[in-house]
Amino acid sequence: MRNAAILMIVILGASPAFADNHDGDGLRPVTHEDLWTMRRLGTPVTSPDGSWAVVAVTEPAYKEEDTVSDLWLVAVDGKTEPRRLTATTDSEDGVEWSPDGTRIAFSAKRGEDVSQIYVMDMTMPGEAQKITSLATGATGLKWSPDSRRLAFESRVYPGKLTDEENAAEKKAREEREYNATSYEIFPIRQWNRWRDDLQTHVFVQDAVPDAEAKNLLAGTEFVARPGYAGVPSLASESLKPEWTPDGKALVISATQNLDGAAHSRTAYHLYRVPLAGGEPQELTSGDDWSCEGAKFAPGGDAVFCQYVPATEFAYNHTEIAKFDWPASGAAADFAPEPSLLTAGFDRSVSDMSLSADGKTVFLTAMDEGRVRLFKVPAGGGGTVSALDRDSGGVYAGPRPAGRSLVSRWEDATNPAELVRVDTRSGEHVFLTSFNRDRAAELDRRPFREFWFESSLGRRIHSFVALPPGFDESSKYPVITLIHGGPHSSSLDSDHIRWSPHLLASAGYVVVMTDYTGSVGYGVEFSRAIQGDPLRTPGDELNEALDEAIRLYPFIDGGRQAAAGASYGGHLINWLQGTTTRFRTLVGHAGLVDLEGQWSTSDAVYHREINAEGPPWGDSPIWDEQSPSSFAANFSTPMMLTIGEKDYRVPVNQTIAAWTYLQRKQVPGRLLVFHDADHWIMKGAEAKHYWEEVHAWLRQYLLD
């Protein structure tokens, strides 16, 4: 018998951005055009003296050729208006200030088929100068400590030692008359691309046009090993180069065991790459932990990294590790014993930055539906503390600026802007207003939220989005919107792809529940999904809806629907087979068969751990928690959507779910976006998706 007890109900406070005016005067429902065309801000990069921040700002349009993305300069003291630094048709990425504060560097295509590095003088007006001209492009740049050189990355052809050899190989491949790839590696696909044999190498070049670029990894045994790779990103791999304090070497992040990814964990470690040449030198090692993304203390006596232990669990928190850096700068004198600054902090670290004086590490972490700012003494021996324990919204990319931080911030009613954060009080003030005037026109209320105790005794948190023109005395259909991951969270923010406010805009109450496995509630809560990937989360979604209906008289319990994407799509298929409470379901990129997903996805070993053994073993999870095992129960009208180039949840899973629906003669609709991957990110396609979703929901909840 379910024993649910309400623990807390609150309404999120109004944002300081503007007054919370919901009397209906001048406010209107949000549209997809509003959501899509809001300016999107990258994370800020602050100048060495803390006076300025540079941020990439994108002005999206439905036609890709009409989208504008440029760099803007923002005064940290807020006394002057932000100004545009670039005005080109191509976007800029990876901007970095030189340590002397006189220049910035960034990568951009600017009419070419690959990105190159550009440098802009910040002491006078003028255009950026192109610095690199590699056939394979240049990204991921870092300035040397003396501001004279740049380190950067390029994906080159194996065995090709010079740019001329790479250019010739590139031309030969473009001209060959067949399109086929042979594999002796795993994974063969990554996110939305078939993997190729190109390797990420790190280069160094003087920061002047046409200088010679030196490939520090060319011809090394290090890159010739079958398990070599950089740290994966969505589109490629990165070595995350960082200069050593003496400027004589780089520290990179890489793995030597990617070739075992189908049957073991992949460990990433730090390596010292001497500018003088030779093999990279191992700094950290071991299969039971990973260390990546080196950052040196301002004094050069310590190096920090993001540390992830390898345990028997599929999920492990990211922590911050500190190592003493030897005065000699030699790898032989490096002691690879980490000191964990965040030991005892039961949250997973995302962003990390060091204060200008090197005494404090600032970090962000998901925390009960928010992303909050925290700090910890850089010297060790201290505890992690929140800058503002009650802060709302989502902070991202905090960077030091004197005694303050500059960060991107947003919440459920305020699109992203840059803010200056007081590191003592945690309070912030706005430095930009790219979206605030437009956002003030929209009827988007702060989320409500509630907690309850589940049938398993766990405290479960939910947000509630209200429809425009909300009337407490009226009755509204309810939709549960299920987040992906599963190791993610429903956040106090809007979402470009799966916007709760846009979903609510048609006249629905939207409930967003952080089921078991979500992040921001402690490592035990996140790990509890292991061996129980769908059943308990599905039960908690149902229990949360029961609580919401009990708590809020304005919810019409007779008109319920559910929608979700990625892991949320997995749970939609689970609900299809295990409950009939919903009038309709909407699922995007969801698995229908655990073994089928395991055998075709680009990431597999963690799925095996979660299922407590391989499919041919004795674990019952593969059958007991596969939605396909319950196909006989499929009966709820359902809309399915998928991107054909999705290699994380391959299209065959959605095709299989569609086949089950058709075989059971369940009313349904299938949308296949042939150019999309895991996400629907072309403007016109995203708009079409939402039009179809709203039309589908309308006939089951409103008509």
N, C-alpha and C positions, 0 to 999 in steps of 0.2 A: 504494500500500500504506500502510495507516495506521501511523504511527509515534508511538504514544502512550507517553509516559513520565510516570510518577507524579512529581509535584514535592513534594507535601506532604500528609500526612494528620494531622489533629488531632481531638481531642474538645474541644468548647467547655467551658470551666470552669464549675463550679457557680456559680449566682448567689449573691450574699451575702444574698438575701432569706430563704432558709431552707435547711436541710441537704438535700443531694441524696440522699434516701432511696429506694432502688429495690430493697429486699429483698422487696417485695411486701406487707409488713405494713401494712395499712390503706389502701393505695393502690388506686385503681380507674381504669378507662379513662375518658377524657373523653367526655361526651355532648354532644349539641347544646344541651340545656338548660343545661349548665355553661357552654358557650361563649357562648350568647346572653345569658344573664342575669348574666354578670360585669358589674360596674359599669364604665361607660366614662367616662373623664376627658377633658375638653378640655385646651387648653394653658393654663398658668397666667398670671395677670396680677399683677405684684408692685406693692406700694405704693411711693410715691416714697422713703420712708425705708428700704426693703428689709426691713421687719419682717414683712410679711404677704403672702400670695398668695391670690388668689381664683381658684377653678377651678369650672367647670361639671361636675357629676357626674350621669350618667344611670343610672337603675336600670331596665333594659329588662324588658319582659314580652311574652308572645306576643300579648296583647290590647293594642292601642295605647292604649286608655283606662286601662289599668293601669300604663303606663309613667310613671315619675316622673323629673323632671329639675330639679335645683335648683343654686344656687350655694353653695359651701362656702368658709369662711375657714380658712386654714392658716397656722400660725405658722412662720416660716422658721427660727427657732432650735430648733424641734421640742419645745419644753418644754410645750406645751399641746396637747390633742387637737383635731383639726379640728372645726369646728362648722358646722351648716347655717345659711345666711343667709336663704334663701327657702323657702317651703313652699306652692307653688301647683300647680295642675294643668297649667299651661303652662310650657314651658321658657324659659330666658333665654339671650340670645346677645350677643356683642360687648361683654362687660363691660370698662369702663375706669375706672381710678382718676383722680380729679381731681388736678392737679399739687400742690395743697396738702395732699393726703392725707386730707381730711375726708369725702369722698363717693365713691361709685361710681355709675356710670351703666350701663345695659344696655337692650337692646330685648327686648320680650316682647309676645305677643298678649293674654294675660289675658282670654280670653273674646271678643275682637274678631276680625274677619276679617283685619285687618292688624296688623303690629307697631307699637308706639309706644315712645318712650323713657321710661324710669323712672329716678329718682335716689333713692339710699338714703344717709342720713346714717350715717357709720361712727363717729361720736363718741358715739352714744347708741342705746339700743334704739328700734325703730320700724319702721313699714312703708315701703316704697318709694312715692314719689309719682310719678304720671304727669305727664310734662312736655309731651309733644306730643299733638296731637289731629288729625292730618292725615288726610283722607279716603283718601290713597294710602299712609299708613303712614310709618314712620321706622326706619332701620337704619344700620349703619356709622358709629357716632358717634365723635367726638373732642372732648375738652375743650380750651378755649382756655387759653393759658399762664397767664392770671390766674384760672382756675377759675370764671369767671362765666358763660361761654357754652358752648354745644355746637354743633358742626358735625355734620351727619348727611346721609344720602342718602334720597331717595324717588324712586320710579319714577312719573313724572307723564305726563299726556297732552300730546302735542305741541301747542304754540300756546296752551295754557291757562295763564294768568298767575297766577291766584289759587287758593286752596284751594276756594273756592266754585265756580269754574269746573270744577275737577277733580272735585268731588263730583257736579256736575250731569252731566258727561260719563260718569262711572262709572255713575250711575243709569240714564242713557239706554242705555248699552250692555248693562246687565244686563236691561233691559226689552225690547230689540228682539226681534223674532220670528224672526230668522234667525241662524244661527251660521256665518259665513263670513268669511274674511280674504283681502284682495287683497295681492299682493306686487310690489314693484319693487326688492327687495333680495336679498342673499345673505349669509349662509345664511338659509334660511327656517325652519330648526329648530335648536335648541340643546339638546344632551344628551337631555332627556326632555320638552321642551315645544316647541310651535310658537311661533316668535317673534311678538311683537306690535309695535305702533308706540310703546309706552311708552318713555320716555327716563329714564335716571338723571340726576337733578339734585342739586346740593348746596345745603343750607340752613344757616342760622345762626339760633340762638334763644337768648335768655337762659335760664339753667338754673333756671327757676321755672315753676310750673304756669300754663298759659293765656297765656304770653307769645307775642308775634307771631313766627311763623317766616318768615324772609326767603329766598326762592328766588334765589340768586345767579346762576343761569343762565337764568332766565325771560326770553324775548324777545331773547336774544343770537343773533347770527349763528352763533356757535360751535356751538350745538346744532341749528341749522337746516340745516347742511350734511349731505348724504346719507351721508357716511362717518363721522359722529360716533357714538361708543359708548364706554362704559367698558370696563375690563378684564374679560374673561369669567370667571365662576365657574361651578360646575356648574349652578346654577339661574337665575342672572341675570347682572348686570354691576355692577361697582363702580368708583367713582372714587378710592377709597382716600384720602380727604381728610386732609391734615396741615396744622396751623396753622404759619404763619411765626412766627419768634421774637418779632417785634414785635406779633403779634396783629392785624395790619391786613389779612391776606389768608390764603387757603388755597392749598396746592399740591395739585393733583389729577393723576391719571393717566388719560389718555384717548387715543383714536385718532381720526384724521380720514380714514382710508382703509378702513374696514370694507367699504365698497361695492365694493372691489376684491378681496375675500377669495377669490373663485373663481379668480382668475388671478394673484394676487401675494401677497406677505407683508403681514401687518397689523402696522404699527409703532405702539407705544404710547410716549407721551412725557409730560413734566411741563409743567404750565401753572399760572401764578399767577392766582388769582381774587381780585380786590380786594373787600373787604367793602363798600366805598363804592359798588360797582356798576360796570358797564361790561364790555367784552369780556375774556375770559380772555387772558392774555399768555403767549406761547410762551416756555418756558425751554429746552427741548431739542428737537431736530428731526433729521430725516434718515430715509431709507428703509433705511439699512444698519445700524441698531441700534435697540433699544428700551430704554426706561428707565421703570420704574414703581415705585410703593411708596415715596414719599419719606419719609426719616427724618432729622430734624435732630440735629446734635450738641448735647449739653447746653449748650454755650457759645453756640450759635446762629451760629457762624462757618462752618459747613459743612453740606451736605445730602448724604445718601447715597441710592442707589437700587439696585434689582436691574437689572443691565445684561445684555442679551442681544444679541450681534452677529448680523447677518444675513449669512450667507455662502452659498456655492453648495451647502452641505450642509443637509439637512432638520433635522438635529440640531445644536444649539449649546448649550454650557454656559451656565448662568446665573452671572454674576459680580457683584461689588460695585464700584460706581463712586462716586467722591467728587467733589463740586464745591464750590468756595469760594462761600460765601454773602455777598453784599455787605452792608456795614454799613448801607447805605441801605435795604435790603430791596426795592429797585426792580428790576423785570425788565430794565430797560434797562442796568443795571449788572452783570447776571448773565453770567458767561463760561461758555458751554456746552461747555467742553472737559473731558471726564471724565478723572479719574485712576483707573486700575483698581487697587484694593487687592489683588485676587486674581490679578493677572497671574502666570502660571506655575503656578498651582494647578490641577492636572489633575483637578478634581472639580467637580460642579455644585452651587452653593449653593442651599439651600432656605430655612431660617429665618435671620434676621439680627437682632441686637440690639446696642446700644451700652452699654458700661460706664457706671456712674454718673458717673465723672470724664471721660468722653468720650475716653479715651486708647486704648481697645481696642474692636474690633468682634468680637463672638462670632458664630459661624455653625455651622450643621449641614450635613452633606453625606453622601450615600451613599458608602460606602467598603468595597468587598470584602464585601458582604453585611451590613454594619452601617450605622447612621447615627450618625456620630461628631461630637463637639464639636471645633471648631477656633477659633483666634483669630488676629487680624492687627492690627498697629498701625493706629490710625485715622488717624494723620497721614500714612500712606503711606511708601514706601521700605522696608517690611519684608516678611517672608515669612509665609505661612500656616503655622501649626504646630498639631498636634493636642494637645488637653489631655491625652489618654491614648491613645497610638497603638495600644494593644492592647485598648481597651475593647470590650465586647460589647454586644449589644442595639441598641435604637433610641432615640435622644434626639429630642425634639420640643419646639418652642416655648421655647427657653431665654430667661429674662428675668433681668436683673441684680437682685441683692439684696445691697447692700453690696459686700463683696469676694467674694461667691459668686454662683452662678447657681441659679435654680430652674427645673427642667425636668420634663417628663413623660418617663418611661423605662419600657421593657418589654423582655423578651427571649422566647425560645422557650418558657420554662416559667413566666414571671412576667407576669401581666397588668399593664397600665399602672398606675403609681403616680407621685406627685410625689416628686422627690428634690432635695436640695441638693448642688450640685457645687462642690468646691474648685477655683477657677480656676488654681491653681498645680499641683496634682497630678493633677487630673482625677478624683479619687475622689469617690464620691457616697454620701450616707446617705439613708435613706428618711424622708420626712415624713408619708406616709399609709400606710394599710394597708387600703384599701377591699376588696381582693380576695385578700390574701395567705393568709388562713386557708383560704379555699375552694380556692385553687390548690394548697395544700399537701396536699390530699386526693387529687390526681390523679396518675396514673402517666404523666407526660410528661417524657421525658428531654431533656437538652440535645442539640441537633443534633450529629451528627458532620459532618465536612466533608473534602473532598479536592480537589486540583487535578490537572489533567493537561494535556498538550500535545496539541492537536488535530491533525488531518491537515494543517491549514493553518499549523501552527506557533504557534497562539495558546494562551495560558494560560487554561484554562477552570476556573471554580470551581463546586462543587456542595455543597449541604447534604444531609444524610441524616437523616430522621426515623424513629425506631424504634417498633415497636408496643408496647403495654403488656404487661407480663409477659415482656419480651424475654429470650430465651435464646440466647446466642452459638452454641450447638451445634445449634440448630433451623434449619429451612428456612422461608423466608417468601416469598410472592409479592412482586413489586416493581411500584410505580407511579411513573412519572415525572410530576410535577406541574409544569406549565409556566406561568410567570408572564406577565402581560399587559404592555402598554406599546406597543412593545417597550422603550422607554427607561425601564425600571424595573429592579427587581432582586428576587430572592428574599432575604428578610431574616431575620436572627436574631430572629424574633418569631413570634407566632401571628397568625392572620388571621380576622376575624369571618366573612368570606364564603367564603374558600378555605383553611380551616384544614388544614395538613399533619398536625397531631396528630389532628384528628377523622377525617381520611382514614385515617391509620395505625391508628386505634383498633379497626378490624375485623380486624386481624392482618396488616397490610402494612408493608413497608419503603417509604418514600416518598423519591424522589430529586428534588431541585430544582436545576436547572442554569441558571446565568446564561450563556445563549447570546450570541453576537455581537449587539451592539445594546444590551445591558444597560448600566446606569449604575453607576458606582462603580469602574470599571477604566480610566478615562482616556477623553478625547474621541475618540481614534483608534479605540478598541474600539467605542464607541457609534456612531460614524459608519460603521463598516465594513459595516453592514447596508444602506447605500444602494446601490441597484442589485442587491441580493442579499437581498430581504426574507424569503425562506422557505427557500431551499435550504440555505445554510450553517447557519443556526440548526437546521434539521431534522437535518442531518448531525451537528452537535455534540450534540444530544440523544441520538441513537443511540450516538455514541462515548462519551458520559458513562455511559450504561447499560452499555456493554461494560466500561468501567473499573470501575464499581461492582460488577458481577458478578465481575470478576477479583479485586477487592480484598477483597470480603466473602463468605466461604464461606456465610454464613447467607442469602444471596439465592438464590432458586430461579429460575435463568435460563429455565426452561421455562414460567414463569407471569408474564408481563409485561403491563402495561396502561399507558395514558397518559391524562391528564386535563389540561384547560386551559381558560381563559376569556379572552375578548377577544383580544388578540394570541396568547395561549396557545391560544385556540380556532381562530385562523387556522392555527396550526401543527398542531393536531390534524387539521384537514382536509387539510393537506399530508401528514402522516404516513399518513393513510388512502389517499392516492393513490400513495405512494412506498415503502411498506414493508409487509411482512406479519408482522413480528416480534411484534406485539401480539395477545393474545387478544381484547382489546376496547379501545374508545376512548370517552371521555366528553368532549364539547365543548360549551362554553357561549359564545354570542355570537361565533361565529367566521365570518369571511368564507369563501366558497367560490369567488368570482370577483373578481379585482382590479378590473376595470373596473366591475362592478356595485357594488362597495363605494365606489369613487371617485365614481360618479355619483349616489349616494343618501345618503351620509353627511353629517353636519353640518360636517365638517372635511375639506377635499379637497386643497388646494394642496400640502401636504407629501407627500401620496401621489403626486402627479405628479412631485415632485422625486425621491422614492425610486425611482420606476419609470423615472427618467431620460428623461422626456418624456411628453406627453399620449398617450392611447390611440390617436389617429389618426396619431401619428408613426411613427418607425422603430424605437422601442425594442422589443426582443423580450421584455422582462420581463413585459408584460401577459399573454402567452400562456405563456411558459416557466415562470413561477412562480405561475400560478393553479391552485389545487387542482382546479378543474373541468376543466382540460386533461388531467388524469389520471383522470377519472371511470371510464374503462374498467377501471382497476385496483381500484376500490372493492370490497372484499371482507370487511373486518374488521367484526364486529358492533359497532354504534355507538349510543350514546345522545346525543341532541341536546337542548339546552335553550335557551330564549330568552325575554326579556321583550318583550311586544308593543309597549311604548312606548319601546323602545330606538331612538334616532335616531343613535347613534354607529356601531353595526353593525346597520342596519335589519333587521327581521324577514324581509325577502325573501331575505336571504342564507341564513338557516337553512332557510327553506322550500325554497330551491333545493337545498341539501345533502340535505335529506330526500327530495326528488324523485329525485335521483341514486341514493340508497340504495334507494328503492323500485323504481326502474327496473331496477337491477342485482339486485334481490331479495336484498339484504343484510339480515340480521336487525338490527332497530333499534327504538328507542323515542324518541318526540318528546314533550317537555314544553313547553307554551307557558304562560307566566305572564302573563295578560292585563292585570294591573295593574302589572306590574314594568317597570322601564326597563333600563338596562345592567346594573344590579345587582339581585339579589333581596334586598330589604331589609325586607320584612314578616316578622315573626318566624315566624308559622305557615307561610308559604310557604317560608321558608328551611329550616325543619325538614322540610317535605315534600320539598324538593329533596334534602336529605341522605338521607332515608329511601329515596328512589328511587335515588339514586346507589349507596348501599351495597347495595341489593337487586340492582341491575344488575351490579355488580362481583362480588357473591357467586357468581352463577350461572356466571361465567366464570373466576374465580380460586380459589374455595373449594369449590364443590359438585362 
